[in-house]
Amino acid sequence: MRAVVTGASGTVGTALIDYLKHKKITVVRWNRGEVPIDAYYPMEDFLRAVRPDIFFHLAIASKSTGRENENWLVNYEWPSELAWISRILNFTFVFTSSVAVFSDHAKGPFTLESQPDAADGYGNEKRMAEQRVLFQNPDARIARLGWQIGDAPGSNNMVDYLHKKMAEHGEIHASTRWLPSCSMLADTARALFQIAQKSPGLYQVNANDRWSFYEIADALNKIHGNPWKVTPVEDFVYDQRMIDKRVKIPPLEKRLKTLASPPNL
């Protein structure tokens, strides 16, 4: 089996490639320096040559090159073209979206019937891209992801966020009234591969069924040897959990054993 991965050096891409290699799957990384993302025929020619079985589109507009409308190009136009190519070349297309398609004012938890309402920025681009991808290829799989939890700082994950907030402010304000959608990176990688084997359509990946951001941050603090001062606050009230029982992913308390112990107050 052969898989193409965009965003291969990103937070989720790195974990996914590790998992695919563990499964003995040949991985081809999309190199934007060699294959443009705004020229249809070079993209199609590349994929005709590679002949993938699965295409995982994880890339986002993370580092600006100063190009006009770059975010829209990367987050909307590129996946639209890839979805069409996957349709005519008949390979499985998995597009990673985000819980950010729901605004901070939306009422969670979010089921598959919940209507995305992000009106601007990244969330809106992902919301529009979801619709476009399924229009271009009704057989595509869309996987909405939440906040990723890694093992260390250095990439776009929750541990990195906590590390940076502590360095900047000397403490971390964590809301006891925010229930974030989140999952462990390795579990997300496995879920994405599972989704590629499932029927076409929309999927939501979330391992948090009941824990607040404060409880999760406190549990991570204990696991990492209490390097942070985590302060409970109530300034952000939001149930961001995504619900989808078809996606089998271990609950957070199975991975973060310290969630079962009382939080530090």
C-alpha atoms as one frame of an Amber mdcrd trajectory, in Angstrom:
protein
   0.000   0.000   0.000   1.186   3.502  -0.823   0.112   6.752   0.889   0.768
  10.379   0.006   0.852  12.831   2.933   0.772  16.614   2.816   1.838  18.508
   5.926   4.201  15.606   6.578   6.535  17.612   8.830   3.705  19.086  10.902
   2.420  18.000  14.298  -0.133  15.443  13.085   1.799  14.590   9.917   4.854
  13.438  11.843   2.765  11.144  14.046   0.800   9.816  11.065   3.933   8.962
   9.099   5.366   7.096  12.105   2.167   5.072  12.287   2.017   4.370   8.546
   5.615   3.175   8.527   4.809   0.943  11.500   2.035  -0.537   9.331   4.608
  -1.155   6.549   2.921   1.362   4.261   5.083   3.203   1.740   4.870   6.948
   2.424   5.393   9.672  -0.181   5.696  13.191   1.243   4.316  16.059  -0.814
   7.178  18.500  -1.398   5.788  21.940  -2.278   9.180  22.940  -3.615   8.894
  20.265  -6.292   5.153  20.009  -6.861   3.251  23.326  -6.947  -0.071  23.612
  -5.163  -1.593  26.126  -7.573  -1.057  24.381 -10.913  -3.539  21.621 -11.652
  -1.739  19.553 -14.261   1.596  19.218 -12.415  -0.397  18.020  -9.380  -2.299
  15.487 -11.452   0.866  14.323 -13.220   2.610  13.811  -9.876  -0.237  11.724
  -8.500  -0.561   9.714 -11.704   3.111   8.841 -11.343   2.917   7.993  -7.623
  -0.388   6.078  -7.897  -1.304   6.226  -4.195  -3.908   4.050  -2.528  -4.605
   6.711   0.109  -4.018  10.455   0.201  -3.922  12.190   3.591  -4.261  15.951
   3.213  -3.076  17.484   6.492  -1.329  20.634   5.273  -2.490  24.092   6.323
  -1.226  27.613   5.741   1.149  27.690   8.694   4.116  29.735   7.440   3.404
  32.746   5.282   5.458  33.309   2.156   3.878  36.713   1.586   1.733  35.534
  -1.277  -1.609  37.285  -1.778  -4.580  35.290  -0.451  -2.211  32.528   0.591
  -4.400  31.179   3.399  -7.343  30.766   1.032  -5.144  29.090  -1.578  -3.720
  26.571   0.890  -6.772  25.926   3.048  -9.480  25.974   0.359  -8.312  25.920
  -3.256  -5.606  23.274  -2.863  -7.828  20.645  -1.153 -10.533  21.361  -3.716
  -8.215  20.429  -6.571  -6.860  17.398  -4.712 -10.368  16.129  -4.052 -11.139
  16.287  -7.776  -7.901  14.545  -8.734  -8.592  11.788  -6.216 -11.991  11.330
  -7.822 -10.744  10.927 -11.377  -7.740   8.789 -10.339  -9.832   6.723  -7.922
  -7.807   6.790  -4.712  -9.046   7.353  -1.161  -8.887  10.998  -0.098  -8.794
  11.939   3.602  -9.051  15.652   4.335  -8.336  16.843   7.861 -10.564  19.652
   9.051 -10.893  21.186  12.504 -13.253  21.768  15.393 -12.594  25.429  14.556
 -15.404  25.169  11.978 -17.578  25.907  15.031 -17.325  29.423  16.452 -16.732
  30.148  20.140 -20.423  31.016  20.361 -21.698  27.685  19.046 -23.497  25.364
  21.450 -21.669  22.085  22.036 -21.177  19.256  22.317 -21.131  18.919  18.539
 -22.704  15.966  16.774 -22.651  15.216  13.070 -25.922  17.138  12.806 -24.419
  20.314  14.310 -24.083  23.088  11.733 -20.625  24.723  11.500 -20.875  28.490
  11.909 -17.334  29.927  11.787 -17.660  33.156   9.812 -14.053  34.219   9.309
 -10.416  33.189   9.456  -9.124  29.637   9.620 -12.405  28.163  10.862 -14.344
  29.629   7.955 -11.745  28.434   5.439 -11.995  24.901   6.826 -15.790  25.066
   6.906 -15.911  26.108   3.256 -13.274  23.537   2.293 -15.321  20.719   3.839
 -18.226  21.588   1.586 -16.035  21.967  -1.476 -14.164  18.708  -0.945 -17.388
  16.705  -0.746 -18.730  18.513  -3.809 -15.600  17.677  -5.787 -15.453  14.112
  -4.495 -18.495  12.635  -2.702 -16.338   9.613  -1.806 -13.898  11.692   0.260
 -13.458  11.288   4.001 -13.358  14.406   6.178 -11.851  14.127   9.660 -12.431
  17.006  12.061  -9.630  17.165  14.625  -9.382  18.899  17.979  -6.365  20.096
  19.942  -3.526  17.598  19.815  -1.647  16.463  22.916   1.976  15.509  22.343
   4.758  14.387  24.653   6.934  17.501  24.589   7.112  21.139  23.489   8.415
  22.020  20.056   5.364  21.556  17.872   1.795  22.812  17.696   0.330  20.762
  20.569  -1.116  21.344  24.033   2.124  20.631  25.905   3.914  23.198  23.773
   1.162  25.738  24.547   1.467  25.155  28.286   5.249  25.411  28.117   5.105
  28.728  26.259   2.406  30.239  28.480   4.421  29.408  31.570   7.553  30.969
  30.065   5.646  34.117  29.066   3.497  34.711  32.140   4.869  32.618  35.006
   1.560  30.764  35.279  -1.151  29.251  33.114  -4.784  30.308  33.405  -6.904
  27.262  32.585 -10.689  27.411  32.504 -12.655  24.934  34.567 -15.642  25.627
  32.305 -14.071  24.830  28.953 -14.361  21.251  27.712 -12.016  21.152  24.721
 -12.021  18.649  21.889  -8.619  17.010  22.060  -6.774  13.723  21.672  -3.322
  12.219  21.955  -1.254  12.542  18.792  -0.555   8.829  18.402  -4.251   8.031
  18.822  -5.182  10.659  16.228  -2.795   9.065  13.740  -4.413   5.664  14.262
  -7.886   7.198  13.948  -7.005   8.821  10.622  -5.883   5.503   9.211  -9.098
   3.881  10.479 -11.183   6.614   8.848  -9.442   5.942   5.532 -10.870   2.402
   5.698 -14.400   3.560   6.539 -17.257   4.698   4.329 -17.042   8.163   2.724
 -18.300  11.118   4.722 -17.664  13.238   7.791 -15.964  12.016  10.969 -15.079
  13.730  14.258 -11.998  12.768  16.277 -12.105  13.570  19.981 -10.978  11.652
  23.081 -12.344  14.031  25.719 -15.738  12.971  26.984 -15.963  15.041  30.190
 -12.763  16.790  31.286 -12.190  20.543  31.578  -9.109  22.277  30.231  -7.974
  22.895  33.804  -8.228  19.205  34.673  -6.339  18.199  31.525  -3.613  20.820
  32.053  -3.248  19.762  35.685  -2.964  16.103  34.678  -0.268  16.939  32.119
   1.532  19.032  34.720   1.751  16.030  37.055   2.948  13.727  34.284   5.729
  16.169  33.366   6.923  16.625  36.964   4.941  19.773  37.876   7.002  22.314
  35.887   4.064  24.692  35.507   1.809  26.717  37.775  -1.696  25.931  36.526
  -4.325  28.304  37.902  -8.048  27.535  37.597 -10.224  30.303  36.151 -13.780
  30.544  34.797 -13.299  33.174  32.098 -14.012  30.914  29.117 -17.246  28.911
  29.104 -17.448  26.546  26.150 -18.387  22.926  25.508 -16.280  22.202  22.436
 -16.473  18.414  22.530 -17.136  16.603  19.259 -19.186  13.414  19.421 -18.783
  10.567  16.944 -19.027   7.022  18.313 -17.933   5.544  14.978 -14.370   6.744
  15.595 -12.762   4.374  18.080 -10.236   6.314  20.113  -9.096   5.702  23.715
 -10.592   8.205  26.181  -8.195  10.729  27.697  -8.281   9.147  31.151  -6.820
   5.949  29.679  -3.805   7.870  28.370  -3.522  10.487  31.132  -3.749   8.350
  34.249  -3.404  11.388  36.522  -6.841  12.572  35.384  -8.216  10.112  37.936
  -6.418  11.883  40.801  -7.633  15.140  42.413  -6.370  18.275  40.637  -3.854
  20.577  42.287  -5.673  23.568  43.722
